[in-house]
Amino acid sequence: MNDYVFPPRQQPALSISGEAGLYPVARIFCVGRNYAAHAAEMGGAVDREKPFYFTKSAHALLQSGAVLPYPPGTQDLHHEVELVVALGAPAFRVSTEQALRVVFGYATGLDMTRRDLQGEAKDKRRPWDTGKDFEGSAVIGALTPALDVPPVGPQAIRLTVNGAKRQEALLSDMVWDVAGIISHLSTLYHLDAGDIIMTGTPAGVGAVVPGDHLAGAIDGLAPVNLEIGPA
């Protein structure tokens, strides 16, 4: 067996409410424009024919309660609070009726975005990678096992910055629900345990600066907390 030429990075993982074990994260899929009001505030519209996606590296993961140094290359860092879905079984071409059976758990997350870089990429019809995928851009709270979560829909999702409300909506406002997202994404990828899906953000996104304290919450799930530190 060959040795690594240098030590591999630590496996990205999430804590699980009420359990000592960790959930190893393999891939992070993100749904774009899944709330009509957010699409409108960004000058776009939702695609009601099918969802669309972007990705983040698993190494973009940051635990709730951490300090995120203000990222390099941006002057416009934005918050986006989201429902996170963690898969616990393989899924390929699953129906919407079967899709929820592969869900391991749910969490509250923050899709941090370098909005100026994302906007520049949009203007030039380029990929969003530098705007969305960077160190600490996927901030996720502890997972709650799916068996402990009621059907997703009527729960409120909200975000405060320094105690002031920025975002608030219902999960039922999502254009594509959890089952629909998993079913469609499974036509594009062989999904498996360790894959997580960030399901999109409601309206109210905005800029944060060093010293800001962010608190995201979804009814029935562990919160997500983040402090923005100096660059």
C-alpha positions in Angstrom: 0.0 0.0 0.0 1.4 3.4 -1.0 1.9 6.2 1.5 0.5 9.7 0.9 3.2 12.2 -0.2 1.8 14.5 2.5 -0.9 14.1 5.1 -4.5 14.2 3.7 -6.8 16.9 5.0 -9.1 16.1 7.9 -12.4 14.7 6.9 -15.1 17.4 7.0 -17.9 16.4 9.3 -21.0 17.6 11.1 -22.1 17.1 14.7 -25.4 15.3 15.3 -27.8 16.5 18.0 -27.9 14.0 20.9 -25.2 11.7 19.4 -21.5 11.4 19.9 -20.7 10.3 16.4 -20.1 12.6 13.5 -21.6 12.8 10.0 -18.9 12.7 7.3 -19.5 15.2 4.5 -18.7 14.1 1.0 -20.3 16.7 -1.3 -22.3 19.9 -0.9 -25.0 20.6 -3.5 -26.8 24.0 -3.4 -30.2 24.9 -4.9 -30.4 28.3 -6.6 -33.4 30.6 -6.6 -35.7 28.3 -4.6 -37.7 31.1 -3.1 -39.6 33.4 -5.5 -39.1 36.5 -3.3 -35.4 36.0 -3.2 -35.2 35.5 -6.9 -37.0 38.7 -7.4 -34.8 40.7 -5.1 -31.8 39.4 -7.1 -33.4 40.6 -10.3 -34.3 37.1 -11.6 -37.1 34.6 -11.6 -37.5 31.0 -10.5 -37.4 28.2 -13.0 -40.6 26.2 -12.2 -39.7 23.6 -14.8 -36.8 22.2 -12.8 -34.4 23.3 -10.1 -30.8 24.4 -10.8 -27.7 23.9 -8.7 -24.2 25.0 -7.9 -21.7 23.2 -5.6 -19.3 23.9 -2.8 -16.3 21.8 -1.7 -16.8 19.8 1.4 -13.8 21.7 2.7 -15.8 24.9 2.6 -17.7 23.5 5.7 -17.5 25.5 8.9 -19.1 24.5 12.2 -21.7 26.6 13.9 -20.3 28.9 16.6 -17.1 29.5 14.6 -15.5 32.8 13.7 -15.2 33.4 9.9 -12.4 35.7 9.0 -13.7 38.2 6.4 -12.9 36.4 3.1 -10.3 37.7 0.7 -11.2 39.1 -2.7 -14.5 40.7 -1.7 -16.0 43.9 -0.5 -19.6 42.6 -0.3 -20.0 39.4 1.8 -23.6 38.3 2.1 -25.6 36.0 4.4 -28.1 33.4 3.1 -29.9 31.2 5.7 -31.0 27.8 4.4 -32.5 24.4 5.3 -29.8 21.8 4.9 -30.7 18.2 4.1 -28.2 15.4 4.8 -28.5 12.1 3.0 -27.9 8.7 4.6 -28.4 6.2 1.8 -27.7 5.9 -2.0 -30.2 7.6 -4.3 -30.2 7.3 -8.1 -33.3 8.2 -10.1 -35.5 8.0 -7.1 -39.2 9.1 -7.3 -40.5 11.9 -5.2 -42.5 9.3 -3.2 -39.3 7.4 -2.3 -37.0 10.4 -1.9 -37.4 11.2 1.7 -36.4 7.7 2.7 -32.8 8.5 2.0 -32.7 11.5 4.3 -30.5 11.1 7.3 -31.2 14.4 8.9 -31.8 18.2 8.7 -29.9 21.3 9.8 -29.8 25.0 9.7 -27.1 26.5 7.5 -25.6 29.7 6.1 -24.6 29.9 2.4 -22.1 32.8 2.7 -21.6 34.5 -0.6 -19.0 36.9 -2.1 -21.8 38.8 -3.8 -19.6 41.2 -5.8 -17.7 38.2 -7.3 -20.9 36.4 -8.0 -22.4 39.5 -9.7 -19.3 39.9 -11.9 -19.5 36.3 -12.9 -23.2 36.6 -13.9 -22.5 39.8 -15.9 -19.8 37.9 -17.9 -21.8 34.7 -18.1 -19.1 32.8 -16.2 -19.4 30.2 -13.4 -20.2 31.4 -9.9 -17.5 29.3 -8.2 -15.4 32.2 -6.7 -18.5 33.9 -5.4 -19.9 30.8 -3.7 -17.2 28.2 -3.0 -14.5 29.5 -0.6 -13.2 28.5 2.9 -15.9 28.8 5.5 -18.7 29.5 3.0 -20.9 26.6 4.2 -21.7 27.2 7.8 -23.9 24.4 9.2 -25.4 23.7 12.6 -25.8 20.3 14.3 -27.9 17.7 12.3 -31.2 16.6 13.8 -32.1 13.0 12.7 -34.9 12.9 10.2 -37.0 10.6 12.6 -37.1 13.5 15.1 -38.3 16.1 12.5 -41.9 16.6 11.5 -42.7 16.8 7.8 -41.0 19.9 6.3 -43.3 22.7 5.3 -44.9 24.9 8.0 -41.7 25.6 9.9 -40.4 29.1 10.0 -36.8 29.9 8.8 -35.2 33.2 10.0 -31.9 35.0 10.4 -30.9 37.9 12.6 -27.7 40.0 12.4 -26.7 41.6 15.7 -30.2 40.8 17.0 -32.0 42.5 14.1 -34.2 40.5 11.8 -32.9 40.1 8.3 -34.6 37.1 6.8 -37.9 35.3 7.7 -40.2 32.9 5.7 -41.8 29.5 5.9 -40.2 26.4 4.4 -43.4 25.9 2.5 -42.4 28.9 0.5 -39.8 26.9 -1.3 -40.6 26.4 -5.0 -39.0 22.9 -5.0 -39.6 20.9 -1.8 -37.1 18.5 -0.3 -38.5 15.4 -2.1 -38.6 17.1 -5.4 -35.0 18.4 -5.1 -33.7 14.9 -4.1 -35.6 13.2 -6.9 -34.4 15.6 -9.6 -30.8 15.8 -8.3 -30.7 12.0 -8.4 -31.3 12.1 -12.1 -28.0 14.0 -12.5 -25.8 12.3 -9.9 -25.4 9.0 -8.1 -26.2 10.4 -4.6 -25.0 8.7 -1.5 -24.6 9.0 2.2 -22.5 11.9 3.1 -24.0 14.2 0.4 -25.7 17.3 1.7 -28.1 19.7 0.0 -28.5 23.4 0.9 -32.0 24.1 -0.3 -32.0 27.8 -1.1 -32.6 31.0 0.8 -35.6 33.3 1.3 -35.6 37.1 0.7 -33.7 39.5 2.8 -30.1 38.7 2.0 -27.6 41.4 2.8 -24.1 42.4 3.6 -22.2 41.6 6.8 -19.0 43.2 8.1 -16.3 42.2 10.7 -17.8 42.2 14.2 -21.3 41.1 13.1 -23.0 38.2 14.9 -25.3 36.0 12.7 -28.0 33.7 14.2 -30.0 31.4 11.9 -32.9 29.3 13.1 -35.5 26.8 11.8 -38.3 25.6 14.0 -37.4 22.2 15.5 -33.7 22.3 14.4 -30.5 23.3 16.1 -29.6 26.9 15.4 -26.5 28.1 13.4 -24.4 30.9 14.8 -21.5 32.7 13.2 -19.2 35.7 14.0 -17.5 37.6 11.2 -13.9 38.3 12.1 -11.4 40.7 10.7 -9.8 39.8 7.3 
